[in-house]
Amino acid sequence: MIDYVELTPEQEEQKRAIYNSLSERRKRFIDRIGYDKWNPFQEPKDPRKVKRDVTRRTVKQLFDEFLMETNTEEESNAFKQGVLEICRGLVNRDEKIKGMYSFCIWYCELLKKEGKSLDDDEF
């Protein structure tokens, strides 16, 4: 529900002038919602809502922090693209990435159980 807006006398004057300068079609729209409820001075919403993961980090923060802390800054573009895709998926709460994450945890445990590593020559 839209509340009535308290305006100063100057703003009321500006509001009336704005309304009078509008096309008939736009005036009909404002009349439908109610002239008293219409606020031509409201701030536009910011379309760039920054998404963050559960740790409150952005995609860029996750990506940069991972590469820095794991000393993988010199890895291939394919490696970095994979990291970036996972970062985006985590921030966007993508089900595909959740499945990949669960598999990676399971696979890591499997490798530990069998005494193997992705760094082995067999990879």
NUZA-634356 format. One record per residue (C-alpha): residue in three letters; x, y, z. Coordinates in steps of 0.1 Angstrom, whole numbers, plus 2048, in hexadecimal, padded with zeros to 3 digits. Example, Ala and Ser with C-alpha at 12.3 -4.5 7.8 and 13.67 -1.06 7.14 Angstrom:
# residues 2
ALA87B7D384ESER8897F5847
//
This chain:
# residues 123
MET800800800ILE80D8227F7ASP80B83C813TYR80386180EVAL82287680BGLU82689681ELEU8358B1808THR8408D480EPRO82D8F07FDGLU8498F47E4GLN8488CF7DCGLU8228D07D8GLU8268EC7BFGLN8418D97ACLYS82B8B97AEARG80D8CC79EALA8248DB783ILE8328B877BTYR80F8AA77AASN8038C5762SER8208C074BLEU81A89B747SER80888A729GLU7E488172DARG7ED85C72EARG80586174BLYS7EC87675DARG7D285A75BPHE7EC84276AILE7F285A787ASP7CC86078CARG7C883A78EILE7E18377ABGLY7D58577BATYR7E587A7B7ASP7E987B7DDLYS7FD85A7DDTRP8138647C0ASN83586F7C9PRO84A87D7ACPHE8678847C4GLN86E8607D0GLU8908537CBPRO8958387B0LYS89E8157BCASP8C280B7B7PRO8C07EF79CARG8E37E27A6LYS8DC7CF7C5VAL8FD7C07CELYS8F979B7D4ARG90D78A7EFASP9117667FBVAL90B75981ETHR92D767829ARG92278A81DARG93C789801THR9367937DDVAL94077E7BFLYS9607937BAGLN9697907DFLEU96676A7DFPHE9797677BEASP99677D7C8GLU99876F7EBPHE99974B7DFLEU9B47527C5MET9C97657DEGLU9C674D7FBTHR9CC72E7E6ASN9E973C7D2THR9D77347B2GLU9D97567A2GLU9EF748786GLU9D772C77CSER9C872875AASN9AA73C74DALA99571C74EPHE99E718773LYS99473C77BGLN97473A766GLY96A71B77BVAL97172E79BLEU95D74C78EGLU940736784ILE93E7267A7CYS9417497B8ARG9237567A3GLY90F7367AALEU9157397CFVAL90B75D7D1ASN8EC7567BBARG8E47377CFASP8E47227B0GLU8D86FD7B5LYS8F16F179BILE90E6FF7B0LYS9006F17D0GLY9016CF7C0MET9256D57B4TYR92F6E07D6SER91F6C17E7PHE9316AB7CECYS9536BC7D4ILE9506B67F9TRP9476927F4TYR96368D7DBCYS97C69D7F2GLU97368580DLEU9756687F5LEU9986737EALYS9A367580FLYS995653817GLU9A86447F9GLY9C8658800LYS9C666A7DESER9C868E7D4LEU9BF6A37B5ASP9E46AC7B4ASP9ED6887ADASP9FB68078AGLU9DD66C782PHE9C768B77F
//
